[in-house]
Amino acid sequence: MSPSTRVKRTIRIGTRGSKLALWQATAVSSLLEAAGCPCEIVVIKTTGDRSQVAPVAGDDSKRQFVKEIEDALVSGHVDVAVHSAKDMTVELPPGLTIAACLPREDPRDCVILPGSRGPIAWSEVVARLDRSDRAPVIGTGSVRRSTQIAPLLRHVTFAPIRGNVDTRLNKLDSGEFDALVLACAGLRRLGFEERISAALPIELCVPAPGQGIVAVEARADDEDVRSRLGSIHDARAAAALAAERAVVAALDGGCKLPLGAIAVHADRDLEMHGVVASLDGRRTIRHVIRGSVQRPEELGAQLADALARDGARDILGR
Protein backbone atom coordinates (compact mmCIF):
# COMPACT_ATOMS: atom_id res chain seq x y z
CA MET A 1 0.00 0.00 0.00
CA SER A 2 1.42 3.36 -0.99
CA PRO A 3 1.69 6.22 1.56
CA SER A 4 -1.05 8.11 -0.27
CA THR A 5 -3.57 5.28 0.20
CA ARG A 6 -2.56 4.24 3.75
CA VAL A 7 -5.48 4.37 6.20
CA LYS A 8 -4.94 7.15 8.71
CA ARG A 9 -5.05 6.34 12.40
CA THR A 10 -8.25 7.39 14.18
CA ILE A 11 -7.47 9.45 17.27
CA ARG A 12 -9.61 8.45 20.26
CA ILE A 13 -10.39 11.51 22.39
CA GLY A 14 -11.18 10.94 26.06
CA THR A 15 -13.51 13.42 27.72
CA ARG A 16 -16.12 13.90 30.41
CA GLY A 17 -19.76 13.80 29.32
CA SER A 18 -20.92 17.26 30.43
CA LYS A 19 -22.04 19.73 27.76
CA LEU A 20 -18.98 21.89 28.34
CA ALA A 21 -16.59 18.95 28.24
CA LEU A 22 -18.18 17.68 25.04
CA TRP A 23 -17.91 21.16 23.54
CA GLN A 24 -14.19 21.10 24.30
CA ALA A 25 -13.68 17.60 22.91
CA THR A 26 -15.68 18.43 19.79
CA ALA A 27 -13.59 21.56 19.25
CA VAL A 28 -10.40 19.48 19.38
CA SER A 29 -11.93 16.82 17.13
CA SER A 30 -13.08 19.39 14.56
CA LEU A 31 -9.65 21.00 14.38
CA LEU A 32 -7.89 17.65 14.00
CA GLU A 33 -10.32 16.46 11.35
CA ALA A 34 -9.87 19.72 9.45
CA ALA A 35 -6.16 18.86 9.42
CA GLY A 36 -6.97 15.46 7.94
CA CYS A 37 -6.96 13.38 11.12
CA PRO A 38 -10.08 11.24 11.80
CA CYS A 39 -11.27 11.25 15.42
CA GLU A 40 -13.58 9.39 17.77
CA ILE A 41 -14.89 10.88 21.04
CA VAL A 42 -14.91 8.52 24.03
CA VAL A 43 -16.98 9.65 27.04
CA ILE A 44 -15.57 8.70 30.45
CA LYS A 45 -17.31 9.30 33.78
CA THR A 46 -15.03 10.81 36.44
CA THR A 47 -15.09 10.90 40.22
CA GLY A 48 -16.31 14.49 40.08
CA ASP A 49 -19.19 13.53 37.78
CA ARG A 50 -20.34 10.86 40.22
CA SER A 51 -20.37 13.27 43.16
CA GLN A 52 -22.50 16.26 42.22
CA VAL A 53 -24.08 16.69 45.67
CA ALA A 54 -21.10 17.05 48.01
CA PRO A 55 -17.50 18.03 47.31
CA VAL A 56 -15.04 15.22 46.78
CA ALA A 57 -12.80 14.70 49.79
CA GLY A 58 -9.26 13.51 50.18
CA ASP A 59 -6.61 13.10 47.51
CA ASP A 60 -9.22 12.54 44.79
CA SER A 61 -10.39 16.16 45.16
CA LYS A 62 -7.32 17.36 43.28
CA ARG A 63 -7.97 15.09 40.29
CA GLN A 64 -11.72 14.60 40.56
CA PHE A 65 -12.48 15.64 36.98
CA VAL A 66 -9.40 14.15 35.29
CA LYS A 67 -8.29 10.95 37.06
CA GLU A 68 -10.30 8.37 35.15
CA ILE A 69 -9.58 10.07 31.82
CA GLU A 70 -5.85 10.12 32.54
CA ASP A 71 -6.01 6.47 33.60
CA ALA A 72 -7.62 5.64 30.25
CA LEU A 73 -4.87 7.55 28.46
CA VAL A 74 -2.10 5.77 30.35
CA SER A 75 -3.68 2.36 29.64
CA GLY A 76 -4.09 3.10 25.93
CA HIS A 77 -7.89 3.07 25.97
CA VAL A 78 -7.79 6.59 24.47
CA ASP A 79 -5.08 8.45 22.56
CA VAL A 80 -5.58 11.95 23.96
CA ALA A 81 -7.41 13.48 26.90
CA VAL A 82 -9.17 16.84 26.73
CA HIS A 83 -9.53 18.89 29.92
CA SER A 84 -10.33 22.30 31.24
CA ALA A 85 -6.77 23.28 32.10
CA LYS A 86 -7.78 24.61 35.51
CA ASP A 87 -8.90 21.09 36.53
CA MET A 88 -5.47 19.56 35.96
CA THR A 89 -2.94 18.95 38.69
CA VAL A 90 0.53 20.42 38.24
CA GLU A 91 2.21 17.04 38.54
CA LEU A 92 0.91 14.88 35.70
CA PRO A 93 0.91 11.07 35.86
CA PRO A 94 4.19 9.53 34.68
CA GLY A 95 4.39 9.31 30.91
CA LEU A 96 1.81 12.01 30.17
CA THR A 97 2.32 15.54 28.87
CA ILE A 98 0.29 18.54 27.79
CA ALA A 99 0.73 18.30 24.03
CA ALA A 100 -1.52 21.14 22.86
CA CYS A 101 -3.62 24.08 24.03
CA LEU A 102 -6.52 25.73 22.22
CA PRO A 103 -6.75 29.54 22.05
CA ARG A 104 -7.84 30.97 25.38
CA GLU A 105 -11.42 32.12 25.88
CA ASP A 106 -12.29 35.01 28.23
CA PRO A 107 -10.60 33.92 31.50
CA ARG A 108 -12.52 36.24 33.83
CA ASP A 109 -15.03 35.28 36.49
CA CYS A 110 -18.49 36.82 36.34
CA VAL A 111 -21.54 37.48 38.49
CA ILE A 112 -24.92 36.27 37.23
CA LEU A 113 -28.25 37.54 38.57
CA PRO A 114 -31.58 35.68 38.25
CA GLY A 115 -33.24 36.14 34.89
CA SER A 116 -30.58 38.56 33.69
CA ARG A 117 -30.17 39.06 29.96
CA GLY A 118 -27.11 41.02 28.98
CA PRO A 119 -24.48 42.98 30.89
CA ILE A 120 -25.37 45.63 33.45
CA ALA A 121 -23.26 48.13 35.39
CA TRP A 122 -21.51 46.82 38.52
CA SER A 123 -23.35 49.47 40.55
CA GLU A 124 -26.63 47.91 39.42
CA VAL A 125 -25.44 44.43 40.48
CA VAL A 126 -24.68 45.82 43.94
CA ALA A 127 -27.99 47.69 44.09
CA ARG A 128 -30.04 44.63 43.18
CA LEU A 129 -28.37 42.50 45.81
CA ASP A 130 -28.77 45.27 48.40
CA ARG A 131 -32.55 45.29 47.84
CA SER A 132 -32.90 41.90 49.48
CA ASP A 133 -34.47 41.86 52.95
CA ARG A 134 -31.88 39.29 54.03
CA ALA A 135 -28.22 38.58 53.36
CA PRO A 136 -28.06 37.61 49.67
CA VAL A 137 -26.77 34.10 49.02
CA ILE A 138 -24.19 33.75 46.25
CA GLY A 139 -23.58 30.31 44.82
CA THR A 140 -19.96 29.32 44.41
CA GLY A 141 -17.89 26.39 45.60
CA SER A 142 -14.63 28.27 45.03
CA VAL A 143 -12.81 29.69 48.02
CA ARG A 144 -10.67 31.70 45.61
CA ARG A 145 -13.77 33.43 44.25
CA SER A 146 -15.57 34.00 47.52
CA THR A 147 -12.57 35.50 49.31
CA GLN A 148 -11.98 38.00 46.50
CA ILE A 149 -15.63 38.90 45.95
CA ALA A 150 -16.60 39.29 49.61
CA PRO A 151 -14.97 42.74 49.92
CA LEU A 152 -16.78 43.86 46.75
CA LEU A 153 -20.25 42.83 47.92
CA ARG A 154 -20.86 43.56 51.58
CA HIS A 155 -23.39 41.65 53.66
CA VAL A 156 -23.53 38.63 51.36
CA THR A 157 -23.10 34.97 52.21
CA PHE A 158 -21.64 32.22 50.03
CA ALA A 159 -22.97 28.70 49.59
CA PRO A 160 -21.53 25.78 47.63
CA ILE A 161 -23.19 24.78 44.39
CA ARG A 162 -22.47 21.79 42.19
CA GLY A 163 -23.69 20.54 38.84
CA ASN A 164 -23.20 21.56 35.24
CA VAL A 165 -23.86 25.07 33.93
CA ASP A 166 -27.50 24.35 33.07
CA THR A 167 -28.17 22.95 36.53
CA ARG A 168 -26.59 25.92 38.26
CA LEU A 169 -28.51 28.46 36.19
CA ASN A 170 -31.76 26.61 36.91
CA LYS A 171 -31.04 26.71 40.64
CA LEU A 172 -30.41 30.44 40.38
CA ASP A 173 -33.58 31.18 38.42
CA SER A 174 -35.70 29.03 40.75
CA GLY A 175 -34.70 31.15 43.74
CA GLU A 176 -32.20 28.89 45.49
CA PHE A 177 -29.54 31.60 45.14
CA ASP A 178 -29.53 35.37 44.69
CA ALA A 179 -26.51 35.30 42.37
CA LEU A 180 -23.90 32.96 40.95
CA VAL A 181 -20.22 33.32 40.21
CA LEU A 182 -19.05 31.33 37.20
CA ALA A 183 -16.30 31.47 34.60
CA CYS A 184 -17.06 33.59 31.55
CA ALA A 185 -15.38 31.02 29.31
CA GLY A 186 -17.83 28.20 29.97
CA LEU A 187 -20.84 30.46 29.54
CA ARG A 188 -19.57 31.84 26.26
CA ARG A 189 -18.71 28.42 24.85
CA LEU A 190 -22.15 27.04 25.67
CA GLY A 191 -24.05 30.00 24.23
CA PHE A 192 -24.99 31.58 27.58
CA GLU A 193 -23.03 34.80 27.10
CA GLU A 194 -26.18 36.87 27.58
CA ARG A 195 -26.51 35.51 31.13
CA ILE A 196 -23.32 37.34 32.20
CA SER A 197 -24.49 40.24 34.35
CA ALA A 198 -21.00 41.58 35.09
CA ALA A 199 -17.57 40.24 34.24
CA LEU A 200 -15.04 40.89 36.99
CA PRO A 201 -11.78 42.60 36.00
CA ILE A 202 -8.75 40.47 36.80
CA GLU A 203 -7.45 43.31 38.98
CA LEU A 204 -10.41 42.66 41.31
CA CYS A 205 -10.80 38.91 40.97
CA VAL A 206 -7.77 36.99 39.73
CA PRO A 207 -8.91 33.85 37.87
CA ALA A 208 -7.86 30.30 38.59
CA PRO A 209 -4.64 29.17 36.89
CA GLY A 210 -5.55 27.79 33.46
CA GLN A 211 -9.09 29.20 33.44
CA GLY A 212 -10.42 29.53 29.89
CA ILE A 213 -7.80 27.21 28.35
CA VAL A 214 -8.57 23.81 26.85
CA ALA A 215 -5.59 21.50 27.35
CA VAL A 216 -4.94 18.34 25.34
CA GLU A 217 -2.96 15.65 27.11
CA ALA A 218 -1.13 12.82 25.35
CA ARG A 219 1.35 10.07 26.09
CA ALA A 220 4.85 11.50 25.93
CA ASP A 221 6.12 8.57 23.85
CA ASP A 222 3.34 8.76 21.25
CA GLU A 223 5.20 10.81 18.68
CA ASP A 224 2.54 10.31 16.01
CA VAL A 225 -0.25 11.84 18.12
CA ARG A 226 1.94 14.62 19.45
CA SER A 227 2.92 15.54 15.91
CA ARG A 228 -0.73 15.72 14.85
CA LEU A 229 -1.62 17.84 17.86
CA GLY A 230 1.07 20.30 16.86
CA SER A 231 -1.17 21.46 14.01
CA ILE A 232 -3.84 22.74 16.44
CA HIS A 233 -1.53 24.07 19.17
CA ASP A 234 -1.81 27.71 20.29
CA ALA A 235 1.56 28.93 21.56
CA ARG A 236 0.14 32.03 23.27
CA ALA A 237 -2.23 30.00 25.43
CA ALA A 238 0.51 27.47 26.16
CA ALA A 239 2.90 30.17 27.38
CA ALA A 240 0.27 31.63 29.70
CA LEU A 241 -0.60 28.19 31.04
CA ALA A 242 3.05 27.32 31.67
CA ALA A 243 3.52 30.51 33.68
CA GLU A 244 0.37 29.97 35.72
CA ARG A 245 1.12 26.32 36.46
CA ALA A 246 4.60 27.36 37.60
CA VAL A 247 3.02 29.56 40.28
CA VAL A 248 0.93 26.65 41.55
CA ALA A 249 3.92 24.31 41.49
CA ALA A 250 6.09 26.73 43.46
CA LEU A 251 3.43 27.38 46.10
CA ASP A 252 2.03 23.83 46.06
CA GLY A 253 -1.48 25.20 45.83
CA GLY A 254 -4.39 22.84 45.19
CA CYS A 255 -7.66 23.62 43.43
CA LYS A 256 -9.49 24.00 46.75
CA LEU A 257 -7.13 26.71 48.02
CA PRO A 258 -7.62 30.47 47.49
CA LEU A 259 -4.87 30.90 44.91
CA GLY A 260 -5.37 32.86 41.70
CA ALA A 261 -2.85 33.43 38.91
CA ILE A 262 -3.13 34.64 35.35
CA ALA A 263 -0.65 35.58 32.65
CA VAL A 264 -1.79 38.17 30.12
CA HIS A 265 0.07 38.85 26.89
CA ALA A 266 1.36 42.42 26.78
CA ASP A 267 3.33 43.23 23.62
CA ARG A 268 6.21 40.73 23.71
CA ASP A 269 5.93 40.15 27.45
CA LEU A 270 3.63 38.42 29.87
CA GLU A 271 2.02 40.41 32.67
CA MET A 272 1.17 38.17 35.61
CA HIS A 273 -1.36 38.81 38.34
CA GLY A 274 -1.36 36.64 41.45
CA VAL A 275 -3.42 36.51 44.62
CA VAL A 276 -3.49 34.41 47.75
CA ALA A 277 -6.23 34.98 50.33
CA SER A 278 -6.89 33.56 53.78
CA LEU A 279 -9.95 31.35 54.15
CA ASP A 280 -11.72 34.00 56.23
CA GLY A 281 -10.92 36.67 53.64
CA ARG A 282 -9.21 38.91 56.19
CA ARG A 283 -5.78 38.73 54.61
CA THR A 284 -5.07 39.05 50.91
CA ILE A 285 -1.70 39.15 49.15
CA ARG A 286 -1.53 40.44 45.60
CA HIS A 287 1.34 40.97 43.19
CA VAL A 288 1.72 41.97 39.55
CA ILE A 289 4.94 41.34 37.64
CA ARG A 290 6.02 41.40 34.02
CA GLY A 291 8.59 39.43 32.11
CA SER A 292 9.57 37.70 28.90
CA VAL A 293 7.05 35.45 27.17
CA GLN A 294 10.04 33.29 26.20
CA ARG A 295 10.55 32.20 29.83
CA PRO A 296 7.05 31.65 31.23
CA GLU A 297 8.01 29.11 33.90
CA GLU A 298 10.69 31.46 35.22
CA LEU A 299 8.19 34.31 35.39
CA GLY A 300 5.69 32.14 37.24
CA ALA A 301 8.33 31.15 39.76
CA GLN A 302 9.20 34.83 40.28
CA LEU A 303 5.55 35.65 40.99
CA ALA A 304 5.34 32.77 43.45
CA ASP A 305 8.47 34.05 45.21
CA ALA A 306 6.95 37.53 45.50
CA LEU A 307 3.76 36.11 47.00
CA ALA A 308 5.76 33.84 49.32
CA ARG A 309 7.84 36.71 50.65
CA ASP A 310 4.64 38.35 51.87
CA GLY A 311 3.42 35.20 53.60
CA ALA A 312 1.58 33.21 50.93
CA ARG A 313 2.84 29.86 52.15
CA ASP A 314 1.62 30.61 55.68
CA ILE A 315 -1.84 31.38 54.33
CA LEU A 316 -1.89 28.25 52.17
CA GLY A 317 -0.62 26.11 55.03
CA ARG A 318 2.55 25.15 53.17
C-alpha positions as CSV (number, residue, x, y, z in Angstrom):
1,M,0.0,0.0,0.0
2,S,1.4,3.4,-1.0
3,P,1.7,6.2,1.6
4,S,-1.1,8.1,-0.3
5,T,-3.6,5.3,0.2
6,R,-2.6,4.2,3.8
7,V,-5.5,4.4,6.2
8,K,-4.9,7.2,8.7
9,R,-5.0,6.3,12.4
10,T,-8.2,7.4,14.2
11,I,-7.5,9.4,17.3
12,R,-9.6,8.5,20.3
13,I,-10.4,11.5,22.4
14,G,-11.2,10.9,26.1
15,T,-13.5,13.4,27.7
16,R,-16.1,13.9,30.4
17,G,-19.8,13.8,29.3
18,S,-20.9,17.3,30.4
19,K,-22.0,19.7,27.8
20,L,-19.0,21.9,28.3
21,A,-16.6,18.9,28.2
22,L,-18.2,17.7,25.0
23,W,-17.9,21.2,23.5
24,Q,-14.2,21.1,24.3
25,A,-13.7,17.6,22.9
26,T,-15.7,18.4,19.8
27,A,-13.6,21.6,19.3
28,V,-10.4,19.5,19.4
29,S,-11.9,16.8,17.1
30,S,-13.1,19.4,14.6
31,L,-9.6,21.0,14.4
32,L,-7.9,17.6,14.0
33,E,-10.3,16.5,11.4
34,A,-9.9,19.7,9.4
35,A,-6.2,18.9,9.4
36,G,-7.0,15.5,7.9
37,C,-7.0,13.4,11.1
38,P,-10.1,11.2,11.8
39,C,-11.3,11.3,15.4
40,E,-13.6,9.4,17.8
41,I,-14.9,10.9,21.0
42,V,-14.9,8.5,24.0
43,V,-17.0,9.7,27.0
44,I,-15.6,8.7,30.5
45,K,-17.3,9.3,33.8
46,T,-15.0,10.8,36.4
47,T,-15.1,10.9,40.2
48,G,-16.3,14.5,40.1
49,D,-19.2,13.5,37.8
50,R,-20.3,10.9,40.2
51,S,-20.4,13.3,43.2
52,Q,-22.5,16.3,42.2
53,V,-24.1,16.7,45.7
54,A,-21.1,17.1,48.0
55,P,-17.5,18.0,47.3
56,V,-15.0,15.2,46.8
57,A,-12.8,14.7,49.8
58,G,-9.3,13.5,50.2
59,D,-6.6,13.1,47.5
60,D,-9.2,12.5,44.8
61,S,-10.4,16.2,45.2
62,K,-7.3,17.4,43.3
63,R,-8.0,15.1,40.3
64,Q,-11.7,14.6,40.6
65,F,-12.5,15.6,37.0
66,V,-9.4,14.1,35.3
67,K,-8.3,11.0,37.1
68,E,-10.3,8.4,35.1
69,I,-9.6,10.1,31.8
70,E,-5.8,10.1,32.5
71,D,-6.0,6.5,33.6
72,A,-7.6,5.6,30.2
73,L,-4.9,7.5,28.5
74,V,-2.1,5.8,30.4
75,S,-3.7,2.4,29.6
76,G,-4.1,3.1,25.9
77,H,-7.9,3.1,26.0
78,V,-7.8,6.6,24.5
79,D,-5.1,8.5,22.6
80,V,-5.6,12.0,24.0
81,A,-7.4,13.5,26.9
82,V,-9.2,16.8,26.7
83,H,-9.5,18.9,29.9
84,S,-10.3,22.3,31.2
85,A,-6.8,23.3,32.1
86,K,-7.8,24.6,35.5
87,D,-8.9,21.1,36.5
88,M,-5.5,19.6,36.0
89,T,-2.9,19.0,38.7
90,V,0.5,20.4,38.2
91,E,2.2,17.0,38.5
92,L,0.9,14.9,35.7
93,P,0.9,11.1,35.9
94,P,4.2,9.5,34.7
95,G,4.4,9.3,30.9
96,L,1.8,12.0,30.2
97,T,2.3,15.5,28.9
98,I,0.3,18.5,27.8
99,A,0.7,18.3,24.0
100,A,-1.5,21.1,22.9
101,C,-3.6,24.1,24.0
102,L,-6.5,25.7,22.2
103,P,-6.7,29.5,22.1
104,R,-7.8,31.0,25.4
105,E,-11.4,32.1,25.9
106,D,-12.3,35.0,28.2
107,P,-10.6,33.9,31.5
108,R,-12.5,36.2,33.8
109,D,-15.0,35.3,36.5
110,C,-18.5,36.8,36.3
111,V,-21.5,37.5,38.5
112,I,-24.9,36.3,37.2
113,L,-28.2,37.5,38.6
114,P,-31.6,35.7,38.3
115,G,-33.2,36.1,34.9
116,S,-30.6,38.6,33.7
117,R,-30.2,39.1,30.0
118,G,-27.1,41.0,29.0
119,P,-24.5,43.0,30.9
120,I,-25.4,45.6,33.5
121,A,-23.3,48.1,35.4
122,W,-21.5,46.8,38.5
123,S,-23.3,49.5,40.5
124,E,-26.6,47.9,39.4
125,V,-25.4,44.4,40.5
126,V,-24.7,45.8,43.9
127,A,-28.0,47.7,44.1
128,R,-30.0,44.6,43.2
129,L,-28.4,42.5,45.8
130,D,-28.8,45.3,48.4
131,R,-32.6,45.3,47.8
132,S,-32.9,41.9,49.5
133,D,-34.5,41.9,53.0
134,R,-31.9,39.3,54.0
135,A,-28.2,38.6,53.4
136,P,-28.1,37.6,49.7
137,V,-26.8,34.1,49.0
138,I,-24.2,33.8,46.2
139,G,-23.6,30.3,44.8
140,T,-20.0,29.3,44.4
141,G,-17.9,26.4,45.6
142,S,-14.6,28.3,45.0
143,V,-12.8,29.7,48.0
144,R,-10.7,31.7,45.6
145,R,-13.8,33.4,44.2
146,S,-15.6,34.0,47.5
147,T,-12.6,35.5,49.3
148,Q,-12.0,38.0,46.5
149,I,-15.6,38.9,45.9
150,A,-16.6,39.3,49.6
151,P,-15.0,42.7,49.9
152,L,-16.8,43.9,46.7
153,L,-20.2,42.8,47.9
154,R,-20.9,43.6,51.6
155,H,-23.4,41.6,53.7
156,V,-23.5,38.6,51.4
157,T,-23.1,35.0,52.2
158,F,-21.6,32.2,50.0
159,A,-23.0,28.7,49.6
160,P,-21.5,25.8,47.6
161,I,-23.2,24.8,44.4
162,R,-22.5,21.8,42.2
163,G,-23.7,20.5,38.8
164,N,-23.2,21.6,35.2
165,V,-23.9,25.1,33.9
166,D,-27.5,24.3,33.1
167,T,-28.2,23.0,36.5
168,R,-26.6,25.9,38.3
169,L,-28.5,28.5,36.2
170,N,-31.8,26.6,36.9
171,K,-31.0,26.7,40.6
172,L,-30.4,30.4,40.4
173,D,-33.6,31.2,38.4
174,S,-35.7,29.0,40.8
175,G,-34.7,31.2,43.7
176,E,-32.2,28.9,45.5
177,F,-29.5,31.6,45.1
178,D,-29.5,35.4,44.7
179,A,-26.5,35.3,42.4
180,L,-23.9,33.0,41.0
181,V,-20.2,33.3,40.2
182,L,-19.0,31.3,37.2
183,A,-16.3,31.5,34.6
184,C,-17.1,33.6,31.5
185,A,-15.4,31.0,29.3
186,G,-17.8,28.2,30.0
187,L,-20.8,30.5,29.5
188,R,-19.6,31.8,26.3
189,R,-18.7,28.4,24.9
190,L,-22.2,27.0,25.7
191,G,-24.0,30.0,24.2
192,F,-25.0,31.6,27.6
193,E,-23.0,34.8,27.1
194,E,-26.2,36.9,27.6
195,R,-26.5,35.5,31.1
196,I,-23.3,37.3,32.2
197,S,-24.5,40.2,34.3
198,A,-21.0,41.6,35.1
199,A,-17.6,40.2,34.2
200,L,-15.0,40.9,37.0
201,P,-11.8,42.6,36.0
202,I,-8.8,40.5,36.8
203,E,-7.4,43.3,39.0
204,L,-10.4,42.7,41.3
205,C,-10.8,38.9,41.0
206,V,-7.8,37.0,39.7
207,P,-8.9,33.8,37.9
208,A,-7.9,30.3,38.6
209,P,-4.6,29.2,36.9
210,G,-5.5,27.8,33.5
211,Q,-9.1,29.2,33.4
212,G,-10.4,29.5,29.9
213,I,-7.8,27.2,28.4
214,V,-8.6,23.8,26.8
215,A,-5.6,21.5,27.4
216,V,-4.9,18.3,25.3
217,E,-3.0,15.7,27.1
218,A,-1.1,12.8,25.3
219,R,1.4,10.1,26.1
220,A,4.9,11.5,25.9
221,D,6.1,8.6,23.8
222,D,3.3,8.8,21.3
223,E,5.2,10.8,18.7
224,D,2.5,10.3,16.0
225,V,-0.3,11.8,18.1
226,R,1.9,14.6,19.5
227,S,2.9,15.5,15.9
228,R,-0.7,15.7,14.9
229,L,-1.6,17.8,17.9
230,G,1.1,20.3,16.9
231,S,-1.2,21.5,14.0
232,I,-3.8,22.7,16.4
233,H,-1.5,24.1,19.2
234,D,-1.8,27.7,20.3
235,A,1.6,28.9,21.6
236,R,0.1,32.0,23.3
237,A,-2.2,30.0,25.4
238,A,0.5,27.5,26.2
239,A,2.9,30.2,27.4
240,A,0.3,31.6,29.7
241,L,-0.6,28.2,31.0
242,A,3.0,27.3,31.7
243,A,3.5,30.5,33.7
244,E,0.4,30.0,35.7
245,R,1.1,26.3,36.5
246,A,4.6,27.4,37.6
247,V,3.0,29.6,40.3
248,V,0.9,26.6,41.6
249,A,3.9,24.3,41.5
250,A,6.1,26.7,43.5
251,L,3.4,27.4,46.1
252,D,2.0,23.8,46.1
253,G,-1.5,25.2,45.8
254,G,-4.4,22.8,45.2
255,C,-7.7,23.6,43.4
256,K,-9.5,24.0,46.8
257,L,-7.1,26.7,48.0
258,P,-7.6,30.5,47.5
259,L,-4.9,30.9,44.9
260,G,-5.4,32.9,41.7
261,A,-2.9,33.4,38.9
262,I,-3.1,34.6,35.3
263,A,-0.7,35.6,32.6
264,V,-1.8,38.2,30.1
265,H,0.1,38.8,26.9
266,A,1.4,42.4,26.8
267,D,3.3,43.2,23.6
268,R,6.2,40.7,23.7
269,D,5.9,40.1,27.4
270,L,3.6,38.4,29.9
271,E,2.0,40.4,32.7
272,M,1.2,38.2,35.6
273,H,-1.4,38.8,38.3
274,G,-1.4,36.6,41.4
275,V,-3.4,36.5,44.6
276,V,-3.5,34.4,47.8
277,A,-6.2,35.0,50.3
278,S,-6.9,33.6,53.8
279,L,-9.9,31.4,54.1
280,D,-11.7,34.0,56.2
281,G,-10.9,36.7,53.6
282,R,-9.2,38.9,56.2
283,R,-5.8,38.7,54.6
284,T,-5.1,39.0,50.9
285,I,-1.7,39.1,49.2
286,R,-1.5,40.4,45.6
287,H,1.3,41.0,43.2
288,V,1.7,42.0,39.5
289,I,4.9,41.3,37.6
290,R,6.0,41.4,34.0
291,G,8.6,39.4,32.1
292,S,9.6,37.7,28.9
293,V,7.1,35.4,27.2
294,Q,10.0,33.3,26.2
295,R,10.5,32.2,29.8
296,P,7.0,31.7,31.2
297,E,8.0,29.1,33.9
298,E,10.7,31.5,35.2
299,L,8.2,34.3,35.4
300,G,5.7,32.1,37.2
301,A,8.3,31.1,39.8
302,Q,9.2,34.8,40.3
303,L,5.5,35.6,41.0
304,A,5.3,32.8,43.4
305,D,8.5,34.0,45.2
306,A,7.0,37.5,45.5
307,L,3.8,36.1,47.0
308,A,5.8,33.8,49.3
309,R,7.8,36.7,50.7
310,D,4.6,38.4,51.9
311,G,3.4,35.2,53.6
312,A,1.6,33.2,50.9
313,R,2.8,29.9,52.1
314,D,1.6,30.6,55.7
315,I,-1.8,31.4,54.3
316,L,-1.9,28.2,52.2
317,G,-0.6,26.1,55.0
318,R,2.6,25.2,53.2
